C-alpha cells in the first residue's frame, strides 16, 4: 500500500479527532446555557424565600411585642411582688400567648430581671434546662434576639417593657416551630440544594432541611452577596449563593452540589460519551485492520531498535522486509546502515581493547619508580623484612598482570586477589595507613568478570586517600553479592567522599557511552564504563554516590556470564617465572 493511502487513513483519524472536539465544544456550550438557566431560577427562589422569611420574622417579633403590650405582662413583673401570685398570673398570660401565637411558638417562658424563670405548669425538666441554656447563651445586647442551640432548636427572646414608664422589666423567651417556619417560607419545597438562614453576625439559625440530610457547606459572614461562588466540599463541587435583606437583618445562603444542579447536563454528557465510545471502538477496529498490514515493516524496525536499546548491537538484529512501498525501502536502508554501524562498533571495540591491552601491558613509570625508591629506602634503613615483602608482592603482581594481559575474563576471586596485591604494594610504597578487605561468597568466586575491571576503581579510591588526615586509617572494601542471579560488586572506602562535580561527570559519561564518536575517557572510571557498555550493551549498572556515614561507594552489576572453566589459563601464572 502506498503512503498516500496511508495518509488517507490518517485523515480519517483527524476527522474523528475533530468530531470529538466538536462534541467537547457542544458540551461546553450546553453547560454554560444550563448553568445560566439554573442560576437564574435558583436565585429567584432564594430571593422569594428571603422575602417570605423577612415577613414571617417581622410578624413573629411584632406578635411577641403585641402580647406583652396588650396583656400587661410588664406591669405584672413591675407591680406584683408576691412570687406565687406573680407566677400564677404569668402562667395565665403564657397560656394566652400559646393561643394567639401558637402557629409560630411551640413553648415560651418569662424571665424577670433577676433571672428567675416562670414556666408553664407540668413542664419536663429537660425542657426547662434547654430554655435556661438558651437564655444563658444570649448576650442580651438588643431588644430582639434570635438564637439556635446545638440540638436544632430556634429561640426568640424579646425584652418586656412597661408602657408608663417605658422601662425593661424582663424577657419573653419562646421556642419557635421550625418545620412550620420552613413551610411558611417555602424552604421545604426546595428539593434540590439547601437553604441556610443566618443572622447579621453570620450565626446559623436553621436550614431548609434537617442537617443530617443537608450537604456540608460553610458560609463565612463576609461571603459576597448576590454572587454565585464555587466551594469544594470534600470530593465534590458545591455552588452557593448568599443574599441579605434590605435592613441587613437576615442572610440566606443557598448551596447545591454541582451534580444535582447540572443533573440533566451530566445525563447528556453520559449519553454522548457512550456514543463517542462506540464510535471510537468501531474506528479503532477499522484502523487496526488497515494499519496491521501497513505497519508490519515499522513493527519490525521498532523491534530491532528496542533490541539494540536493551542489549546493544548483538546477534541478529536485521529486519525482515515485506512489500515494495517506501517503508519497505526504508527497512532495506536500515539493514544496510545497521550492518555499517555494527562494523564500526566492532572496530571501536577492537580499538578500545587494543588500547586497554597496551595500557595493561605497561606498568606506570611512576608506580615502578615508587617501588624502586621504596626498596632502596628499606635497604638503606636495613629493613630487610619490608624490602623482601615488597619484592615478593611486586613479583607476584607482575606475574598476575602478565597472565591476564591476554584474557578478557578472569575468575572473580583472582580479580580480587590482584586488587589485594596492588593495595599491599601501595601501602608499602606510600606513607598512607591503608587497609584492604574483601567479601565474596563461595558461589561467586569462579564467576567471570572482565579482567582489570576493579583495579582502576581502587586506584581512584587511593588517590582520594591523599586528601585525608595523616593519622587516618584509610579502608578500601570490595564486596561481592549475587541477587537474582546477577553479580553485584561494591567498591567502597571511608575517605573524604567524592565531589558532586565528579558524580555529574560520571552520569554524563554513562549517558554518552553508546555514542559512536566519543572523547577518550582514559584508564579510570570512564574506561570502566566504556568496557562494560561494549561488553554488555545496556544490560549493566554503574552507580556512584556518597553514603551518609561518609566515604565513596561504587556499585556495579552485570549479567552472569557463567563460571571460569579454562583451567589451563587459570594455572598459567604458575608457569611464569
C-alpha positions, -999 to 999 in steps of 0.1 A, spaced: 0 0 0 13 34 -9 19 62 15 -9 83 0 -34 57 10 -20 55 45 -23 93 47 -60 89 38 -64 67 68 -46 93 89 -70 119 77 -99 97 88 -83 97 122 -81 135 121 -117 137 112 -125 116 142 -105 139 164 -123 169 150 -156 152 157 -147 146 193 -135 182 196 -168 194 182 -186 173 208 -165 188 235 -174 223 223 -210 214 222 -209 201 258 -192 234 269 -219 254 253 -246 232 268 -231 235 302 -229 273 300 -265 277 289 -279 252 315 -258 268 343 -271 303 334 -307 289 334 -303 271 367 -286 301 385 -314 324 374 -341 300 386 -325 293 419 -316 329 425 -353 338 421 -363 311 445 -338 322 471 -350 358 468 -386 348 473 -376 327 503 -357 357 518 -387 380 514 -410 354 529 -387 349 559 -384 386 564 -422 389 565 -427 359 588 -399 371 612 -414 406 614 -448 390 622 -433 369 650 -414 398 665 -444 421 664 -466 393 679 -442 390 709 -444 428 713 -482 429 710 -486 401 735 -468 418 764 -482 452 755 -519 441 754 -517 416 782 -498 439 806 -470 414 813 -446 443 820 -469 457 847 -472 423 864 -434 420 865 -432 455 879 -461 456 904 -467 421 917 -441 413 943 -455 381 958 -437 352 940 -466 328 940 -491 353 928 -468 367 901 -460 332 888 -498 323 886 -506 355 867 -476 350 843 -486 314 836 -521 325 827 -506 351 803 -483 324 787 -515 304 780 -528 334 761 -495 336 741 -500 299 730 -535 308 719 -525 339 699 -491 329 686 -495 291 685 -488 289 648 -452 301 654 -444 293 690 -441 258 704 -434 268 740 -425 300 759 -413 313 793 -408 346 811 -376 357 828 -375 386 852 -346 410 856 -332 389 885 -330 358 862 -360 340 877 -379 318 852 -416 314 850 -425 282 831 -459 268 822 -473 241 845 -461 204 842 -431 212 821 -404 184 819 -371 192 835 -352 187 802 -374 213 785 -366 238 813 -329 231 810 -330 238 773 -346 272 779 -321 281 807 -291 272 784 -305 293 756 -311 323 778 -276 320 793 -261 320 758 -278 353 748 -257 385 751 -289 405 758 -275 435 740 -306 440 718 -343 441 724 -349 413 699 -325 384 697 -326 351 678 -307 320 689 -302 284 677 -288 257 700 -268 226 690 -300 205 690 -315 225 663 -340 244 685 -347 280 674 -354 306 701 -367 342 701 -360 365 730 -377 399 733 -373 424 761 -405 432 781 -412 468 788 -438 487 809 -455 514 788 -457 540 815 -429 544 824 -412 527 794 -387 506 813 -375 470 808 -390 445 833 -379 411 819 -377 389 789 -401 368 769 -383 336 756 -400 314 731 -391 283 711 -403 285 676 -419 258 654 -391 253 628 -410 229 605 -438 255 604 -414 282 595 -400 262 567 -434 257 553 -444 293 556 -412 305 539 -413 278 512 -380 262 523 -394 228 525 -405 230 488 -368 231 476 -360 195 468 -326 204 454 -300 222 475 -300 235 510 -312 269 523 -295 282 554 -307 312 575 -281 333 593 -284 364 614 -264 396 607 -234 382 626 -233 351 604 -246 327 630 -266 299 616 -302 297 628 -318 269 609 -317 252 575 -344 243 550 -339 206 558 -325 186 587 -288 189 590 -284 152 586 -298 155 551 -281 187 540 -248 188 522 -218 200 542 -211 236 533 -196 265 553 -206 302 547 -184 330 561 -201 362 572 -182 381 546 -194 359 517 -202 381 487 -239 387 485 -258 381 453 -229 362 436 -226 325 428 -194 311 442 -179 276 440 -166 258 471 -150 224 474 -169 201 498 -148 170 503 -147 154 468 -174 174 451 -181 209 439 -208 229 456 -223 261 442 -235 287 467 -255 319 467 -259 344 496 -285 372 499 -293 397 526 -324 417 535 -326 454 528 -321 462 565 -293 437 568 -311 417 595 -310 384 578 -288 364 555 -299 335 534 -273 311 518 -282 286 493 -259 256 485 -264 229 459 -239 202 447 -230 206 411 -241 171 403 -276 180 415 -277 214 399 -265 201 365 -281 166 366 -296 170 331 -263 181 317 -245 151 332 -271 128 317 -265 144 282 -227 141 288 -230 104 298 -251 96 266 -227 115 245 -197 97 260 -213 63 253 -220 73 217 -184 85 213 -171 54 229 -189 32 205 -177 53 175 -141 52 188 -142 14 193 -155 9 158 -130 33 144 -102 16 163 -112 -18 149 -113 -4 114 -79 13 118 -64 -19 133 -74 -39 102 -58 -14 78 -28 -5 99 -18 -41 106 -6 -46 71 6 -10 68 28 -11 98 43 -45 95 77 -32 84 76 -5 110 70 -30 137 100 -50 126 121 -18 127 108 -10 162 115 -45 175 151 -43 161 156 -8 176 142 -20 210 166 -50 210 195 -27 203 184 -3 230 183 -31 256 212 -53 246 233 -33 221 242 -44 186 245 -81 193 231 -111 175 206 -110 146 192 -75 146 184 -70 109 147 -67 100 126 -87 76 114 -67 46 79 -71 33 63 -52 4 77 -27 -20 65 6 -6 85 34 8 86 19 43 100 -14 29 127 6 11 134 23 44 138 -11 61 163 -21 35 184 10 40 181 4 78 196 -31 74 225 -16 54 230 11 80 229 -14 108 255 -35 91 277 -5 87 273 6 123 279 -29 135 312 -29 117 321 5 132 311 -8 166 333 -39 163 362 -18 151 357 6 180 356 -24 204 387 -39 190 404 -5 192 395 0 228 405 -35 237 438 -29 219 443 3 237 434 -12 270 458 -42 265 485 -18 256 480 2 288 476 -30 307 509 -44 294 527 -14 308 534 -5 343 531 31 353 567 46 354 556 65 385 544 32 401 577 14 393 597 44 404 579 44 438 585 7 442 623 10 434 626 40 457 609 22 485 632 -9 480 662 15 481 649 32 512 643 -1 530 678 -13 520 694 19 533 675 16 566 683 -21 569 646 -31 570 651 -63 551 617 -77 561 597 -49 543 622 -50 514 616 -87 510 579 -84 513 578 -56 488 598 -76 463 577 -107 467 544 -88 463 557 -69 433 569 -101 416 536 -117 422 517 -87 410 537 -85 378 532 -122 371 494 -118 375 494 -89 351 514 -109 325 489 -138 327 457 -117 325 470 -94 298 457 -116 270 425 -127 288 392 -108 286 376 -126 316 392 -140 348 376 -155 379 361 -132 405 385 -144 432 416 -138 410 405 -102 402 400 -96 439 434 -111 447 451 -89 421 435 -58 437 447 -70 471 483 -73 458 481 -39 443 468 -23 476 496 -41 496 522 -27 472 507 8 476 507 5 513 544 -5 514 554 23 489 535 51 505 532 67 539 494 61 540 478 38 565 458 17 541 438 -15 547 420 -37 522 391 -60 530 370 -82 507 339 -103 509 329 -128 482 306 -158 487 318 -192 475 293 -194 447 307 -161 432 344 -169 434 345 -186 399 322 -162 382 335 -145 351 345 -108 354 363 -85 330 400 -85 338 414 -54 354 379 -41 360 382 -33 397 418 -20 399 410 14 383 382 20 408 405 11 437 432 34 422 408 62 422 399 55 459 436 55 469 441 89 451 413 103 473 431 90 504 459 115 498 434 142 509 427 126 542 444 133 575 478 117 581 466 95 611 435 84 593 432 47 586 420 45 550 400 14 543 391 0 509 365 -27 507 353 -49 478 321 -68 484 305 -93 460 269 -104 462 245 -123 439 209 -110 436 185 -126 412 215 -145 396 232 -112 388 266 -104 403 268 -71 423 303 -58 431 306 -29 455 338 -9 460 336 15 490 361 35 510 360 56 542 377 86 526 367 122 522 339 114 497 337 125 461 328 158 446 293 163 431 311 175 400 327 141 396 293 124 401 278 146 374 307 139 350 302 101 356 265 105 348 274 123 316 298 95 306 270 70 312 246 89 290 270 93 262 287 60 264 269 45 234 277 73 210 299 62 181 322 92 184 333 97 220 360 115 237 386 92 253 379 86 290 413 73 298 422 44 321 399 54 350 362 53 357 353 63 321 373 34 307 355 10 331 320 23 320 330 21 283 342 -15 287 310 -25 304 290 -9 277 309 -25 249 307 -59 265 271 -59 279 253 -31 260 227 -16 283 225 -47 305 246 -33 333 245 -7 360 272 16 374 262 38 404 284 61 424 274 80 455 285 92 489 268 74 518 256 95 549 283 79 570 310 93 546 333 79 520 325 68 485 306 38 472 305 24 437 281 -4 428 284 -24 396 261 -51 383 263 -71 351 249 -103 336 261 -137 349 285 -149 322 290 -183 339 320 -197 357 356 -195 346 363 -230 334 396 -227 315 419 -245 340 450 -241 317 447 -203 318 438 -204 354 471 -221 362 492 -202 337 505 -180 364 524 -209 379 545 -212 347 555 -176 346 589 -170 360 
